[in-house]
């Protein structure tokens, strides 16, 4: 634009198409920078990054040749010198950045480079108090993890790193077509330990890849869902210009939108109607699973279905029949919708213990969402318990206050000593459950229990209260 505005010749400007005297001129593309260290720093101004997600790259290129990705059009991987990254990272932290996302296509493409970058993150972070939480997000390839990586992660500070791993599909013929063969069954063995290390895991799948039909994708979804990542992200194939799948789209029968971002509409193996169903499932997956707000309820409801995929499919069909996708829902309304869906299974004659367990799990999640002023009628104690409580309302209320005022909270919650009675009541809720949702999965225990929920600064902790005054967090 600068060249055009000052009237200079456009022939030396790489990568443009222009008109010269009625003739269309196509200038050659500019060659990619061979040395990232010769590029100017992306962040030089003293800009305030507080509360913002900041993007940083330490590599360009990718060692793989995935046919759906534009990185496959460039060969090789180029690296930023680690000390150059240190300068950039230090500047970002100084200006308030606390969440850094590496845009490297495959952060662990070169183990030595990746480990050195993470070393620098740890070293620079030590100058900041724990209250100023710093976290980096890295996209890595699962099949590049090994025992050395796991040993490194075991020693890495908790809460400093989160990982995104592109599974894309677990269907071998599909992975072969897109030139990204990998064995999910082989490398998923590392994921449970990452979870024990409290490393947030985001796993990705792509809808609409060649050779993957409804049944194949169902298998891919269930394979990934069952490892219980913090987030399961469903992406829909973008048939990008320049990618291998774009060049061979006719061969694979890919039908996609003519407008950016060229989203897949139909394949020979997945009809447009099926893709729309998966879009609706993806919406509910985000609302219910990825939000993390329905952890206990989902655990119990899923037991009623053959697989997780079948639950989300039927749940999405129920939403569609009710016309709920036409509006935005959040908070309490999402609990209502899940309960209504559960009620639709009465025809299956769910036994009372199962209904009570599901109700308790959903009510537990309700208390974890926020401190409720009121609890919906459908989450009130079940009829059997309500009958036992008739004429004992005062005793019940007294019992709640006994739990709330017990001396055990002095040790468990230091703020307890600093709050007066009104403040403590505002920051806590006490609830009775006919079954302990934390023990149900282990031994189908239906033992009743009390819980105290402590709400402080947007966070909530739940403590199970025992009659002897002991508690379990």
N, C-alpha and C positions, 0 to 999 in steps of 0.2 A: 504493500500500500504506500509506503514511504517513497519507493522508487517511482511509482505511478504518479503520486501527487506532485513530485518535483520535476516530472517530465523526462526522467532518464529512460534509457533503453531497458526493456523488460527481459531481454534475451538472457541475461546473466542471473535471473532469479529462478532458482531451482523449484521444480515441482508445481508449476502453474500452467494453466491452459489459457491462451489469450488470442485476441484477434488483431492481426496486423494487415491493414489494407484489404480486409475482406478474406484473409487467409487465416485459418486456425493453426496456431503454433502450440505444440506440446513440448514444454521444456523438460529435460530429464530430471528424475527425482534426485534430491540431495542424498548423498551417502550418509549412513548413520555414523554418528561420532564414534570413532574407534577407541577413544580414551575418555571415559567419563570424568576423569580428573581435570581435563582441560575445559570442562563446561563451567560457567559461572555458578556461584552458590544460589540456590533457589530462594533462600531466606537471608536477607541482609539487613532489612529495616527492623527497627525496634517495634514490631507490631505486637499487639496484645493477643496472645493465643489462649488466654484463660477460658476454660470450658469448651474449647474447640478440638475437633479431631484434625490432626495434622498429618499430612502425607509425606513420606520420605522414601527415596529409593537408593539402594546400595548396589543394585545390579540391574542390567538391562539384557533382555534376551532370555532364552529358556533352553534347557538341555533336551527338552522333549519336542515332539513334532505333532502335537494334537491338531487334527484337521478342522476343528471348530474354532481355533484360536489364531489370531493374527500374528502371534509370536512365532508361529510355524513358518512365516515368510522370511524370517531373519535367522541366520545361522550363528551359533556361538553365544557365549555369555560374556558380558563385559562387567568389570568390577570397579567399584569406588574404593579408593584406598581407605582402610579403616580409620586412620588418623584424620582424614578429611571428613569422614562421617562424625568423628568425635567433635570436631569444631562446629558442625551443623547442629548436632544433637545438643551440645552445651548451650548454643545460642537459643534453641527452641525452649529448653527448660528455663533458661534465664528469663524468657518472655512469657512464662506462664503455661506452656504446653505440658499436659500431663498424660494425654492419650496419643500415641504415635502409631500410625498404620504404615507398615512397610508395603510399598506397591510392587516390590520384587515379584516377578511371576512365580518363581520357585525359590523361596528364601534359602532353603537348604540344598540348593543345587551344588554348592561347593561347601563341604563340611567345615573346612578350616576357616574360610571366610565368614561363614555364618556364626561360628562359635566366637570368633574374634569380635564381631559386631555385638553379639549378646554380652560378651565380657565388658565392652565399653558401656553398654546400657547399664549394667550392674554397677560399674565403677562410678559413673557420673551420678547415678541415682543416690549413692551413699551420702552426697552432700545435702540431701533434702530429707526432712523429717518424714516419718511413716504417715503422718496425717495428710501429707501432700502426696496422695497416691499416684504413682506413675505406672503406666501399663503400655506395653507394646504388642501390636497385633501382627502376626506373621502368617503368610500363606505358605504352607510346606507340602511336599509330596510325601504321602504315607509310606511308599515303598522305598524311600531313602532313609528311613529311621533304622537304627541298629542299636546294639547294646551300648556303644560309646555315647550315642545321643541320650539314651535313657540315664546313663550314669551322670551325664552333665545336667540333665533336667532335675535329677534328684537333689543336686547340690545348689540349684538355682533358687533365688529368693522367691518365696510364695507370693502370688498375686502380681508378679512383674510381667508375665507373658501370657498371651492367649494365642491359640493356634486355630487356623482354618485349613482344612484338608479337603482337597477336591477328589471325592470318590468318583463322581460323575455317573457311574454305573457299575454293577457287579456282574453284568452279562458279558461273558468272554467274547462272543462274536461281535458285539457292539464295540467293545474296547479295541478289538483288532481292526475294525473298519476305520475307527477314528485315530489309529496309530498311537494308542496310549494303553498298551497292555500292562496290567498290574493285577496282583493277586490280593484282593481285599482280605480273604480268609487268612492269608499269611501275615500281613502287617497289622491287622486289627488287634493282634495280641498285645501290642504296646499301649493301646488305648486305656484299658482298665487302670494301669499304673499311673498314666497321666491324670486320670480322674482322681485317683487317690492322692496325687500331688496337688490337687485343686487347680489344675491348669484348665481353664475354660476351653472347650472343644466345639468348633463349628465345622460340621461336615456338609458337603455340597453334593447334590445330585442334579443331573440335567435331563429335562423332559424333552423327548422328540429326537433323540439320537437314532441314527440308522440301525436297523435290525432289532430294535427293542420294542416289543409289543406290550399290550396291557399286562399280560401275565409276567413277562420279563421284568417290567418296571415295578410291578407289585413285589416281586422277589427282591429287587434292588432296594426298594423302600424299606421293606421289613428287615433286610440284612443290616442296614445302617441304623434304623430306628432302635433295634434291639441292643445296640451298644450304648444307648442312652446319651448321646452327645448333648451339650448344653443348647445347641441350636442345630436343627436339621433344615438346611436351606434348599428349597426346590427352585432351580432356575429353569427357564424355558429357552431352548436352543435359539441362538441368534445366528442366522445364516449370513455371516459378515462378508462384505466385499473383500476379495483377496484371499479368503480362507479356502482350504482344500474342499470343504463341504460345499462352499458356494460354487466352485469350479465344477464339481461333480454332482450338483444338486439334481440335475435331470436323471443321472444314472441311479441315484438313490431315491428318486421320486419325492423329493422334499418340496412341499408347498409352503411358502413363507410370505409374510407381508411385504409388499413392494416398498413400503416406507420404513425409514430407520425406526427402531433398531433391527428390522428384518426378522421379527419373531416367527418361529415355526407355527404353522397353522394346521398342517396335516402331513402324515407320512403314509407309505403303504402299510405300515404295521400299526399305526395309531391314528384313528379317525379324528376329524375336527371335533366331533362330539365328545370323544374321550379326552381330548386335550382340554376342552372346556371343563369337564368334570375334574380334571387334575388341577386346573386353575382354582376351582372352588375349594378343593381339598387343601391346596397351598394356603389359601386365605385362613382357613380354620386351623391349620398347622401353626401358623404364625400367632393367631389369637390365643390358642389354648396351650400348645406345647412350647413354642419358642418364647412366649411371654414368661414362662416359669411360674405362672400364677395358679395352675391347676394340677400341680405335680401329684398330689395324693389322690385326687378324684380320678384323674386319668389312669393311675395305676390300678384302681379298682374297676373302673368301667371297662377297661381293655380286656379284663378277664372274661367278659361276656362275648368276645368276638374271637374268631379263629386266628386273626393276625391284626397288628396295628393298622395296616393298610385298609383292612375291611371296616374297622371302626371309622376311620376318617372318611372313607367312601360313603358309608351309610349315614354318617352324621352330616356330610355335605349334601346328600340327597334330601335329608330331612329339612335342612335349612332352605334348600331350593323349593321344596314343596310348600313351605311356610312363607315364602317370599321375603326371607330375612336378609338376603344378600343385597337387597335394594336400598338398605339403610346402613348407617354406621352405628355399631354397637360397641360398648365398652363397659368396664366396671361390673356393677351388679347385674346388668342385662345379660352378660355372658354367662353368669351363673344360672340365671333363669332359663336360658336356652339349653344349657347342658342338662338341667334338671328335667325340662319338658321332654327332651329326647330320651332321657332315662325312663320317664313315666310311660313313654310309648311302648316300653318292653313289658308292661303289665300283662299283655296278652301271652307272654311267655311264662307267666306265673312264677316270677322270681320269688324265692322263699324270703321270709321276713328277715332272717339274719343277713342275707346278702343285701337287701334293701337298706337295712340299718347301717351296714358297713359303708355302703356308697354314700348314704346321707351324712354319716360322720366324717368321711373323707372330704366331701364337698364343703361341709361346714367348717372343717379345720382349715381348708384353703381360704375360705371366706374370711376367717379371722386373721389369717396371714396376709391377706390383701391390704386391709386397713382396719383400724379400730371401728367396729360397727356400732352405730347408735341403736339400730334395730336389726334383728336377724329375720330374713324372710320366713313366712309361715311354713313353707315346705322344708325349711332347715331346722325347725323347732324339734324338740325331742319327740321321739316316736310315741304313738298312742300308749304302748305298754308302760313306758316310763312316766308319761303324763298322768296316767291313771294312778300310778303309785304316788304321784306328787299331790293329788287332789287333797285339799285341806292342809297342806304342808308348805304353802308358799312362804310363810315367814321363816320356817326352819330352813328352807332352801336358800333364801336370801342370806340368812345368817351364815350358812355353810360357805357361800361364795365369799362373804366378807372375811370369814376365818382363813380361807386360803389366801386371800389378798393381803391380809395383815400378818401372816405368819412370819416369825422371826428369821426363817431361813433365807429370806431375800436380802438380809443384811450382807451376807457373804457373797451371794450370787450376783446381786445387782447393787454395786456401790452407791448409785444415785438414790437408792431407797432411803438412806439415812438423811439425805438432803431435801427430801420432798415432804410437804405437809400432806395431810390426808386427802385433800381435794386434788392436789397435783398428782399424787400416786394413782388415784382413781381415774383421772383423765388419761394417764399414760398406760393403763393396764386394762385387760379384760379377762374375766374368769369364765370358763365354760366346762360343762360336764359332757363326757362322751360315753356312749354305751360300749364302745370298743376303742382300743388304742390303735390309731392308724399306723403307728410306727411298728407295731408288733404283729398286725394282721398278716402282712406279707411273709413273716417268718414262721408263724405257727397258727394262723387263723384264730388268734386269741380274741375272745369277746369280752374280756374283763373290762368293766367300766373304769373310768379314770377322770381326774380333773386336770385341766391345763390352765396355766397363767400365761397370757400373752403380754409382752412388754414392748411398747411402741416408743421409739425415741429417734428423732432426726431422720424420719423417713424409713427407718429400719424396724424390723420386728423380730423378737426372739420368743420361742415357745418353750415352756418348762412344764414337765409332767410332775404333778404334786402327789406325793404319797402320804398316807394317813400318819405315818410316823415322822412327818416333817422333812423327809428326804426328797430330793428332786432329781429329775433327769432332764438335761437340756437337749 
